[in-house]
Amino acid sequence: MVSWIISRIVVLVFGTLYPAYSSYKAVKSKDVKEYVKWMMYWIIFALFTSVEAFTDMFLCWLPFYYELKIAFVVWLLSPYTKGSSVLYRKFVHPTLSSKEKDIDDYICQAKDKSYDTLVHYGRKGLNVAATAAVMAATKGQGVLTDRLRSFSMQDLAAYESDTASSAQTTRAEAAAQHRARTMMRSKSESYTKDLEEQEKRAKGARGASNSPQLELAKRKAPEPPLRVSRPLTRSRSAVCSNTEAM
């Protein structure tokens, strides 16, 4: 794990960032030798990256695999070994020069095929989009027709019958409420009438008790004799007689 991290850091820093900055310096200075040198390096590094994608999957179990990768990148960059220029001049340039015409034909065919496939799939995509739009439009039209059919004469008659039944029910409820109110009013009126009759009877009884005949009878009736309480006092004669006897 540690060797993999170190190899990735070395490849990123020394195999990508440093050559990129050196290429920038070569382009800025317009030095043809440096420009050709770094162009050869980038060709070799592109091939190395392509091969690395497969070797990391199948050869990573080999001992010192990541160390060999680090050594290979350093060998490509070293100004003493000039590994990138050596590989390019001995292997890459002769191979590409011999196969250049076939590669160009293959690239042209791939461009044409890619253009044809792009047009073909673009047309298919447009057809699919058009059919989807038509299907959506037809579904929307079907929904609209169903909505319009829902307002046919039968539906309107059913709606009218429903409204009539609802009106009848409301009328029946209103009649029942009116009856209840009239019953409550009749009960309250009968109750008030009973109270008035009771008040009249009480007033009549009071008037009979206050009639003049009763007052005359009360006046003619003899009054009871009054009891006079005499004080227990001795007469003067008795007191005198008692004093003389003594």
WORA-V730481 format. One record per backbone hydrogen bond with DSSP energy under -0.5 kcal/mol. NH is the residue of the N-H (numbers start at 1). CO is the residue of the C=O. Records with the same first field share a line. If there is no record, write none. Layout:
NH=CO + CO
This chain:
5=1
6=2
7=3
8=4
9=5
10=6
11=7
12=8
13=9
14=10
15=10 + 11
16=12
17=12
18=13
20=16
21=17
22=18
23=19
24=20
25=21
26=22
27=23
28=24
29=25
30=26
31=26
32=30
35=31
36=32
37=33
38=34
39=35
40=36
41=37
42=38
43=39
44=40
45=41
46=42
47=43
48=44
49=45
50=46
51=47
52=48
53=49
54=50 + 51
55=51
56=52
57=54
58=54
59=55
62=59
65=62
68=64
69=65
70=66
71=67
72=68
73=69
74=70
75=71
76=72
77=73
78=74
82=78
83=75
84=76
86=82
87=83
88=84
89=85
90=86
91=87
92=87
93=88
95=91
96=92
97=93
98=94
99=95
103=99
104=100
105=101
106=102
107=103
108=104
109=105
110=106
111=107
112=108
113=109
114=110
115=111
116=112
117=113
118=114
119=115
120=116
121=117
122=118
123=119
124=120
125=121
126=122
127=123
128=124
129=125
130=126
131=127
132=128
133=129
134=130
135=131
136=132
137=133
138=134
139=135
140=136
141=137
142=138
143=139
144=140
145=141
146=142
147=143
148=144
149=145
150=146
151=148
152=149
156=152
157=153
158=154
159=155
160=156
161=157
162=158
163=159
164=160
165=161
166=162
167=163
168=164
169=165
170=166
171=167
172=168
173=169
174=170
175=171
176=172
177=173
178=174
179=175
180=176
181=177
182=178
183=179
184=180
185=181
186=182
187=183
188=184
189=185
190=186
191=187
192=188
193=189
194=190
195=191
196=192
197=193
198=194
199=195
200=196
201=197
202=198
203=199
204=200
205=201
206=202
207=203
208=204
209=205
210=206
211=208
215=211
216=212
217=213
218=214
219=215
220=216
221=217
229=227
230=228
233=231
239=235
240=236
241=237
242=238
243=239
244=240
245=241
246=242
